[in-house]
Amino acid sequence: MSFEEKYISVEQALSYVKSGDTIVTGLGAAEAGLFMGQLHTIADRVRDVTVTNCLPTHPSEIYKPEYVDSFNVDGWFFSPQMRKAHIQGNMAYIPNHLHLAASKRLYHVKPNIFVGAASMPDRHGYISLSLSNTYEMRMIHAADLVILEVNPNMPFTLGESILHMSEVDYLIRADYKPPVTPDAPFGEKDAAISRFIADMVPDGACIQLGIGGIPNAVAAALETKNDLGVHTEMLTTSMMHLAKMGVITGRCKQINRGKMVTTFAMGIPELYEFMDYNPGVAMMDGAWTNDPYVIAQNDNQISINTSIEVDLTGQCCSESIGSRQFSGTGGQADTAIGAQMSKNGKSIIALYSTAMVKDPVTGERREVSKIVPQLMPGAAVTLSRNDVDRVVTEYGVAELRGTNLRERVARLIEIAHPRFREELWEQAVKVGILGCRR
């Protein structure tokens, strides 16, 4: 078959889907937008098709209740549409550490079809997986059928994200814009937290950041630093800005010197333009990028993650609200452990001291502490107390590495909101973390 003969329509691609198939699509902005947008049109002829995804960004009808008999969705990281549809019963979270997501899933089930978004082929017949190589290349090599939506709007990223057209069964011509993740605004709490974090980041450090108000505030606070490096699971708009300012150079890295190493990217169009054929950005296999032993090879690795709640022993729940899945583990444990294995590295968990939640009885919103005696019943422990290092709120930094439980209680209460500190002391005794003496 010639390369030109590989081009098919979305309808032709959908015709290959059979009842009982397992389909894997790309992460985030690398999701196959055309295919997923029309997958529901074959609902009348298929049953029990399983779609495996991760942080999907394109709208899809398959999340609606009328399609529960036709489609199941297994996700490595929930998006808002998945959280909403979870109650229907055909939505399930796959517990995982990001660097093992592909290998452990393949141990359990092999995909019949992989479908994802990709760049246009170059003049030599090579295609880039563009905005994610977290698990995609491994799934491509394992799938019975490989279909890529090639799109002139997707950047051609370099690193380990490149494959030849001969490794692809079919191509779909696409022309949609990659999904945009706007810069999240940040307020006074974010700025306060970012100042504490910036003080812990020396010149020449290698950083990992996520998205949201706190990470964006941290990036702004790092603008006065020099020669930072990047080894991160997710490349963000704020990192691009720091690179363009000359703050990020990668000169001090021990591995991949001068390169911003990532395994997926989400941000604004300027970020995608920045990544296009940029030899300073390496889109690497997620199994390698997020391997703690690889992360540790760069000195002064600083991992910065956020959490939903932290208990007084240091357990971090960053992905669920009680038993209800909210997002996913992602690479939090990968990067936190890797950073602490790094020479002079640090792992930082950042969160506001309080949150406003709706009272289940009165329906009124009330302020609660995010430093808690015990995690909510059923809460997932994203980062164990054995692996926690530093916790930061707008009130300060609690250094927990190597501390005993009594020391942890005292240090975490010091950074809790003042309104809840006395209550937290009392609860620490009541639930048995402490004896009767402080």
N, C-alpha and C positions, 0 to 999 in steps of 0.2 A: 504493500500500500504506500503510495506517495504521501508526502506530508500534507499536500493540499486535500487529499482524499480523507484525511483525518477529521476535517471540519464537518460537524453535524449541527442540527438545530437542537434547541432545548427539548422539544417534543420527542425527537429521536433519542436523546439521552434518557429521558424519562421512560421510554419504552423498554429499556433494559432492566428496569426495576421490577423485581418479582416479590410475591408474598414471602415473608420470612427473611428477606434480605437484611443485612447490616450495612448501612451506609455511614461513612465518616466524611465530614466536611471540615474545612479549615477553621482555625481559631480567629475570632474577632474579625478584623478587616480582611482576612484571607478566606472568609466563608464564601461559598459559591452563591452569589446573590440571585442570579437568574434561575438556577436549578431549585434553590430552596423557595423562591418566590412562587414557583409553579408546581411544586411537588404535590400539593393538595389536589391538583386536577386529576390525579390517577387514583384518588381514594376509593372510587367505586369498584376498582378491579384488584386492589391489593389488601392484604391483611397482615398485621403484625410486622410491618417494616420498622426496623430500629434505626433511628438517626443518632449518631454519636457526634456531639459538638462541644465547643468550649467558648463561652462568652459570645454567643451569636449576636451579630449587629444588624443583620438584614431582617426586614419584616417577613413573616411567613404565616400562612393560614393554618399550618399543621398544628399550631398550639391551641386551636379552637376546639371546644368540646365535641363538635360533630365529627371529628376525625380520630377520636380515641381508639376506635377499633382498627383503624388502618395504620396508625403511626404511634410508635413509642419513641421517646426522646431520652437518651442517656447523656448527661452532661458532666464534663470535668470542672466546669465553673458556670454557675447560674447567672443569667441576665435577668432584667426586669420581666420580660415576657415569659421566661421560664418560671420565675417565682410565682407569677400570677396564675399560670396554668398548672402548677404543681398539685393543686387540690383535685384535679380531674383523675389522677391516679395513673396516668401513662407517662409521667415525668419522673426520672430518678437521677440522683446525684451519684457520681463515681468517686468515692474517696481516693485521693491520690496525693503524692508529692510530685510536683510538675516534672522533675527530671526522670521520673519513672512512669509517667502517665502512659506513654506509648508501649513500653515493654510489658508492663503489667496488664494492660488491656489486651495486647496481642497474646499473652499467656492464656487469657480467658476466651477471646473470640477473634476470629480473623474477619476483616471486612470483605464483603463481596464487591463493594464499589467505593472508591475514593473520588470525591468531587470537590474541587477547590478553585480559588481565584489565583491568577498568575499574570506575569508580565507577557507582553508580546514576544514571540521568538525573535532572537537576533539573527544576523545574516549567516551565522554558522549553524542555526537550528537549535540553539540553546534557549531554554526558558527559565526564568527565575520564579520561585515560589513567593517572591515579593515581600509580603508583610508578615509572614510567619513561617518558621521552620521548627516549631515547638515539638510537634509530633508528626507533621505532615509527610516528610520524606520517608520516614519509617513505615507509615501507613500506605504510602504509594508503593513501596517495595513489597508490601504484604498483600495488597488488594488484588482481587481477580481482574477488576476492570478499573482503569484510571481515566478520569475525564477532567480536563482543566478548562476553566473559562478564562481565555486570554484576553487581556484588556489593555489598551494603550494608556489608560490612566493609572495603572498599577506600576510602581517603580521597579526597575530592574536592580534588585539588591544582590550584593556579592557575598562571598563566604561559602557556606555549605548548602545554599538554597537553590543551586543551579542543577538542572537536569536536561538531558537532550530530548528532543521531540520523539525520538525512537522509543523512549521509555513510557510514552503516553499513548493510550489507545485512541482517544478521541479529544477533539478540541471544540469549544463553543466560542464563537465571537461575541464579545461583550463590550459595552461602552459606558458602563455606569461609573460614577465617581466613587472612590473608596470611602467608606463610612468615616465621618469626622467626629472626633472626640474633642469638644471645645475646651479651652483652658478653664479650669474651675477657679472661680474667684476665691480669695482668702481674706479672712477678717483678723481681728485683734488676737483671738486665741491662737489661730494658725501662726501669726507672726511671732507671738510669744514662744510657742513651741519651737519654731524654726530657729530662733536665736539660741536656745539651749543646744539644739542639734548642731548648728554651725560651729559652736565653740568646740565640739568634739571632732570636727573634720579638719585635719591638718592639711596644709599645702601638700600636693602630690598624692593625696588619698585616692582610692578607687571606689566609686560610689555605685549604689543600686537604689533607684527611686521608683515609686509607683505613680499613680495619678490621683488627683483630688486636691482639696484646699491645702492640706498640710504639706504634701510633697511639693506643690507649686510654691508655697511659702518658703520651704527649705531651699529650693532652687534659687529663689530670689536672694535669700540670705547667703548663698554661696558665691555670689557674684564678685566678692572681693578676694576669693581664693585664687591660687595659682596652680597650674599644671595638674588639675584633677584628671583622673582616668575614669572610664566607664566599663564595668562588667555587670550587666543587668539582664534580667529576663525580658523586661519591657523597655523599649526606647520611646521616650516621651518628647513632647514639644519643648518642655522646659530644658531638657538635656540639649536639644538642638540649639536653643538660644544661648546656653552656656558655651557650647562649642563655637558658635559664630562670634561670641564675645572674646574668645581666646582663653576662657577659663578652663575649659576641657581641652587638653592636648594629648593626654596619654603618655607623656614622656617618661613618667616614673613607673609605669607598669612593668611587672616582671614577665608577663606573658602577653602576647598580642600588643606589644608596645606601639603606641600611636593609633590604635584602633578602638573604636567604640563597639564593644561586643554585646550582642543582644540575640534574642531568639524570636521576638515578635515586636511589632510597633503599632501604636495607635496614637493619633493626634490630629493636627490640622493639615490642610493641603501643603503648607510650606514645609512641614516635616517630611512628607512623602517626596516632594521635589528635592529636598536635601539628601535623601537616601538614594536617589536614582543614580546608578553607576558610581556611587561614592566609595572609593577604595578605603576611606577612613571608617566605614561602617561594615562590620562583619556579622552577617545573619547566620548564626551557627545552630547546629542541632541542639534542641532543648535538653536532650539527655546529657550532653557535654556541658553546655552553658550553665545549667543549674546543678551540676554535680558539685556537692560541697567540697570535694577534694580538688576540683578544678578551680572553684572560686577562691579557695585558700591559697592558691599559688601566687596571687597578687598581694603584696604587703599592704597594710593599712586599708583593707577592704572594709567599707562602711555600708552596712545593710540597713535601710530605713523602711519600715513597714508600719501599717496602721492596724488597729484592733477595735472590736466592738466592746469588749469588756475584759478586764484583767482581775483575777481573784487575788486574795492576800497572800497566797503562796507563790504567785507568779504565773499561774496558768493563763494563757491567752486564748480567748475565743474570738476569732477574726472572720468567721464564715457563717455562723448560724445565730438565730434568735431562739434560744431554747432548742427544741428539736427541729425547728423549721429552717431548712437550708436557705441561706440568703445569697451566698456567693460561692466561694470555694477556698480550699487550702492554697491553691496556686503554688508559688515558690517561696512562701513565707518561711517554712522550716528549712528548705534548701539553702536560702540565702542567709538566714540567721545563723545556722550552724556553720556554713562555709566561712562567713565573716569572722566568727570567733576562732576558727582554726587558722585564720590568716595571721601573720606576724603583725602585732599591734592593731588587729582588726577589732571592730565593734559592731554589735547588733543592737539596733534601736527599734523599740516598739513605741509608736506615738499615738496618743488619743486625747480627746478632750476629757476633762475631769468629770463632766456631767453630760446628760442628754435629756431631752424632753420626750416623754413617752405618754401614750394614752392609757389612763387608768381603766382596766377591764370592767370595773364595776360602775364607776361614775361616768366614764367616757371623757372626763376632763384630762387635759394634758398636765403632767407634773414633772418636776425636775428630779432625776435620780442620779446617783453616783455611778460612774463607769468603773471605778475601783470598788470591787464588791467582796464580801466575805467568801461567798461561794458563787460559782458560775450558775446561770439559770439551769433548772433541771433539763437534762437532755442536750445541753450545749456541747458543741464539738470543741475539743481542745486542739487548736490549730498549732500552737507552739507550746510544748510541754514546759513545766516549771524547771525541768532539768536543762532545758536549752535556752531559757530566757537570759538576757544579759542586762540591758538598760531599758527602763520604761520612762517615758517623758510625757508630762502634761503641761499645761500652761503655768503650773505651780512649781515645776522643777524636774529634776532627774533623780530617779531611784536606780542606783547601781546594785544589781542583784547577783551578779556572777560570784559563785562561791559562798554566798551567804546562807545562814541557817534560817529557819522559818520565823523565829522571833525577830531577827534582823529585817527580814523581808516585810513583815507586817509593819514594823516601825517606819521603814523607808517608803513603802507604798502609801501609808496613811499621810506621811509628810507631803506627798504630792497630790493627794485627794483634795477635793473642794473642802474648804474649812467648815462649811455647814455640816458635813457628814463625818468629820474625823472622829469625834467622840463616839458616835454610833458605831463606827467601824471598829474601834477598840473594843467596845462592848460585845459586838458580834463575833470578833475574833476569839474571845473567851467562850462565848455561848456555844459556838459550833465546834469548839475543841481544838482550834489551831494553836491557841495559847492556853497556859494554865491561868490561875486566878491572878498572877502577878504580871504587870507589864514589863 
